[in-house]
């Protein structure tokens, strides 16, 4: 029998043919799976499905067997979402699709991120969301397409202004009389009540049919599907006021004499004020996404390239690896590359957060989007498209902005039932007030309840803060690869650091030199001349320390493992190495130089001795220098109330010396990568680990939050949740401060969103009126509801000024 459908899964954990065989047998044993074939080279399994639900069983069986299927990720651009209920409904629809493992919808960015098996068609996901009333499309481009909040704002502004022009006469006609009674009498005397009501009917109907149609076009179908949301509340409230007024205008006999009033102004003003709120909200959202938009706009559109002996201007998208690009003074770098000609400085502040331009010379890397200084430079292209640093940064920021924080779970549970509960409360309010105050008053109270409720503020409280906070982080050189790292980082109690390359510069350098009977420069020049023939890292440090000195050719170079080397330079016999090398060569070490070297050893440096023609003439100390900013970084963490730990594979004495100079609280030395992993696990809850090397990847993954230096390896960066672009350890404190500011902002937003509804819904229901207090009119409810969302977004925008 032919399978119902075909499935294709990427499998992880396979390392040999036996693994592939086990995967194949595991799949074959799953009911409903037929003809499984596994390709070890591509790490993929292909099989038939006799029933759709067998796919989930196959994924579970593979997980149990130790070969979990690699999920795919699809990003959808979703339109029409206006409140938390909308995003919750989209998320629920996506999560219900067989093969979807996780779905996260972000109201602020208008996107959905879906993790699913390879058998799920991304286009099918988009169709399912569209069928729910929210137009969706799959995003394929490598560089994210930002939702055009500016376009939304322009459309909403136009709708608001049209509604305002139509609403003002209605509002003045009905409400102006309360402020100026003579106006009311004049209107009735000159126009008459019925013609005036007919005019109000025409204008209000125009408001609802033209600028206000969006509420009915989206809200009514949602009601019919028994999935009401924010637009449904507005449609019910404004529609009920209009319908009641229409009956009073054209069929007054259906209403008691005391209930023959019109509420056209309520219907029109509700729509107008909510359109105003959505316009202001869209403008604020546009400001919230400015950080990532500025990152996208950093890349220039064209570059001057050397092709076939000529320099031509090409679109940056057409650049290829290996192209030679000419960079004019003040021009932006098109893509990533290596400098081949020229010396100058490049402003990298937008990517790293560092204010001072970075000096560049041939061989140095340049990054797309950075700004050249005053020198003409030439560079060779090494990365284009999605492989560039800028594109990867944009992808990281967007991924973090689309994430959900754990605190969002509470919001999701509440908003899932919020709108149906509000509708129920409106019905209850109507039922209570109908016998107490009559039909008209009961209707006004019920409409007020519908309009005052605002799930929009709840839905925006968390994601808009994440959007602004992660965008600001990108401007400061702190990249959150996962949004939930924001919440965990704010709860940090202990920060563990790798030593080499994180707190130190990661390469040895000459830190001290002492001489006896020879000039310092001569000692360095002779030592560097001999070491220039060596590939040892310490040799490179000595050569670098010699600077621009002219080195002499070395002859008879002989290296001895664990000791050093001997050579002849300009007819002089040199011996370079440790103290044992001098002794074995029959050279008596100078006691003063030997004592000096031992002192340096206690500080964590490696001593190297130089003998010339059998005389011990110099001692050199080589060490991995501590980063200049490391001490300030540790001090700042202590001011934040965070404990610090240094974990290193270096010997205890060297690690202790570095720890003492930096003020580290605890030093763990002599550990292998597995030892780092164990040390991280023992540090307990609220642990952050900062590293840069391949050997740091397990520890970065094991820590509650891993922070990788942007100057480190790709493996370390992939294992971390946060990346410091500039490779500066002071960025750790910056990341902690930012995360705490974001979480504080989120708590403020959530308090407002929940307190607003908790306080005003009872007022709208008339609880205060029952005790002689004021009642809340639908118009005031609409104004308060519109402003609640604006408040939340505006409060989040304060994070843009984080320092």
Secondary structure, 3 states (H helix, E strand, C coil): CCCCEEEEEEECCCCCHHHHHHHHHHHHCCCCEEEEEEECCCCEEEEEECCCCHHHHHHHHHHHHCCCEECEEEEEEECCCCCHHHHHHHHHHHHCCCCEEEEEEECCCCEEEEEECCCCCHHHHHHHHHHCCCCEEECCCCCCCCCCHHHHHHHHHHHHHHHHHHHHHHHHHHHHHHHCHHHHHHHHHHCCHHHHHHHHHHHHHHHHHCCCHHHHHHHHHHHHCCCCCHHHHHHHHHHHHHHHHHHHHHCHHHCCHHHCCCCHHHHHHHHHHHHHHHHHHHHHHHHHCHHHHHHHHHCCCEEEEEECCEEEEEEHHHCCCCCEEEECCCCECCCEEEEEECCEEEECHHHHCCCCCEEECCCCEECCCCEECCCCEEEEEEECHHHCHHHHHHHHHHHHHCCCCCCHHHHHHHHHHHHHHHHHHHHHHHHHHHHHHCHHHHHHHHHHHHHHCCHHHHHHHHHHHHHHHHHHHHHCCEEECCCHHHHHHHCCCEEEEEHHHHHEEEEEEEEEEEECCCCHHHHHHHHHHHHCCCCCHHHHHHHHHCCCCCCCCEEEEEEECCCEEEEEECCEEEEEECHHHHHHCCCCCCHHHHHHHHHHHHCCCEEEEEEECCEEEEEEEEEEEECCCHHHHHHHHHHCCCEEEEECCCCHHHHHHHHHHHCCCEEECCCCHHHHHHHHHHCCCCEEEEECCHHHHHHHHHCCEEEEECCCCHHHHHHCCEEECCCCCHHHHHHHHHHHHHHHHHHHHHHHHHHHHHHHHHHHHCCCHHHCCCCCCHHHHHHHHHHHHHHHHHHHHHHHHCC
